[in-house]
Amino acid sequence: MQKSFIIFVILLFITSKPLLAQDGKIFTSIIEALKTPKDVTYLDLDNQKITTFPKEILTFSNLKILFLDKNKIKNIPREIKLLKKLEHLSLSSNALDSLPDTIVELTNLKTINISYNNINSLPREFNKLQKLESFEAYYNEFTSLPNSLCLLKNLKKIDLENNKIILIDSSISNLNKIESIKLSYNKIKEIPMSIGKLKTLTFLGIENNNLSLLPDSICYLENLKELFLSNNNIKKLPKEIGKLKKLEYIRIGSNNLNKFPESFKELHNLKILSIIDNNISDISDYIKKLKNLNSLKIYKNPYSILEKVKIKFNTPSNCDILW
C-alpha cells in the first residue's frame, strides 16, 4: 500500500508540471544552459536556494517555460520583458511582494503561477496578457478579485484560494471562457448576480468564506459540474437549483441549511452530495430521484431513525452513505 502511494505521488509530481517539454531538453542548471543559450526553451530552477533572479536567464531569447518555484527570490527584474517567447511562468513559493509592471509585455504568456508569496495586487494593464489561460495566486494577500483578470478573454482557470478577498466585482461576467474558479478560504460575503453569465464554468469553489446567500443567477451556470460551498453561513439554496442539469458534485457542509428546494429532486446527474453539519431533517424524499448518486455524506444532521431507514431505502444500492 505504501509503495503504491509513493508511486502515485511521484506520478502526480511529474504530471503537475504540464507536458511542456515537447520543444526540447529540460535544462535544470544555468551553467549548462549557457553552453547553448539558443537551445534553451525549458528551464527548471525549482528549489535551488536562489535569492536573486539570475540575470543570465534574460539571454535565453527562445525560452518558453520557466520554473523558479521554492526559492527565496524577492524581486523580478523589469528586464523580464526581454523573454518575448515566454508562455509558462511559475514563481510560486518565493518572497515576492509585487510583480514588475513590464510583465505585461510578455504577451505570449499562457499560464502564470505566483502562489505562496506576499503579493496583494497586479500591475496596471495586466489585461494586456490576452493569451493567458491560467492564473494561480493562492496563498497571497489579495483583498479583491483583480478587475484586470476579468478582462482576459481567454482565461480558463483562476485560483485565488487562501487570500483575503472580500469583493468579487460584477465584471467577472466578462470571463466568457472561464472553466474553473477557486476562491475558497477568503472573506467573501457576496457573489455577484453577474456570475450567472459564465456559461462555460464547470467548477466553482467558494468554501470557507462569509457567504449567507447565493444569487438566483447561479442556477444559470448550465455547464457547472462541481459546486463547493462548505463552511459558510448559507441558509437556503436557490429555488431553481434543479436547472443545473450537469451538476455531479455538491459540497455544502457546515452551513445553516434546514431544507432543500423542491427543484433539488431534478439534479439527476448528481453523483456526490455532502451536506454534513447542517440542520436538515428531511433528506429521503429529495434524493429518491437521484439515481446516479454514489456518495452521500449526511452526518451531523438531525434526521430521525425512521428518516434514516427511508434514506437507506431511497438511495441507489451502490451508494456509499456516511451517517
Residue, then its C-alpha position, 0 to 999 in steps of 0.5 A: m500500500q505504501k509503495s503504491f502511494i509513493i508511486f502515485v505521488i511521484l506520478l502526480f509530481i511529474t504530471s503537475k508540471p504540464l507536458l511542456a517539454q515537447d520543444g526540447k531538453i529540460f535544462t535544470s542548471i544555468i551553467e549548462a544552459l549557457k553552453t547553448p543559450k539558443d537551445v534553451t526553451y525549458l528551464d527548471l530552477d525549482n528549489q535551488k536556494i536562489t535569492t536573486f533572479p539570475k540575470e543570465i536567464l534574460t539571454f535565453s531569447n527562445l525560452k518558453i517555460l520557466f520554473l523558479d518555484k521554492n526559492k527565496i527570490k524577492n524581486i523580478p527584474r523589469e528586464i523580464k520583458l526581454l523573454k518575448k517567447l515566454e508562455h509558462l511562468s511559475l514563481s510560486s513559493n518565493a518572497l515576492d511582494s509585487l510583480p514588475d509592471t513590464i510583465v505585461e509585455l510578455t504577451n505570449l504568456k499562457t499560464i502564470n503561477i505566483s502562489y505562496n508569496n506576499i503579493n496583494s495586487l497586479p500591475r496596471e494593464f495586466n489585461k494586456l496578457q490576452k493569451l493567458e489561460s491560467f492564473e494561480a495566486y493562492y496563498n497571497e494577500f489579495t483583498s479583491l478579485p483583480n478587475s484586470l483578470c476579468l478582462l482576459k478573454n481567454l482565461k480558463k482557470i483562476d485560483l485565488e484560494n487562501n487570500k483575503i478577498i472580500l469583493i468579487d466585482s460584477s465584471i467577472s461576467n466578462l470571463n466568457k471562457i472561464e472553466s474553473i474558479k477557486l476562491s475558497y478560504n477568503k472573506i467573501k460575503e457576496i457573489p455577484m448576480s453577474i456570475g450567472k453569465l459564465k456559461t462555460l464554468t464547470f467548477l466553482g469553489i467558494e468554501n470557507n468564506n462569509l457567504s449567507l446567500l447565493p444569487d438566483s443567477i447561479c442556477y444559470l451556470e448550465n455547464l457547472k459540474e462541481l459546486f463547493l460551498s462548505n463552511n459558510n453561513i448559507k441558509k437556503l439554496p436557490k429555488e431553481i437549483g434543479k436547472l443545473k442539469k450537469l451538476e455531479y458534485i455538491r459540497i455544502g457542509s457546515n452551513n445553516l441549511n434546514k431544507f432543500p428546494e423542491s427543484f433539488k429532486e431534478l439534479h439527476n446527474l448528481k453523483i456526490l452530495s455532502i451536506i454534513d453539519n447542517n440542520i436538515s431533517d428531511i433528506s429521503d424524499y429529495i434524493k429518491k430521484l437521484k439515481n446516479l448518486n454514489s456518495l452521500k455524506i449526511y452526518k451531523n444532521p438531525y434526521s430521525i431513525l425512521e428518516k434514516v431507514k427511508i434514506k437507506f431505502n431511497t438511495p441507489s444500492n451502490c451508494d456509499i452513505l456516511w451517517 
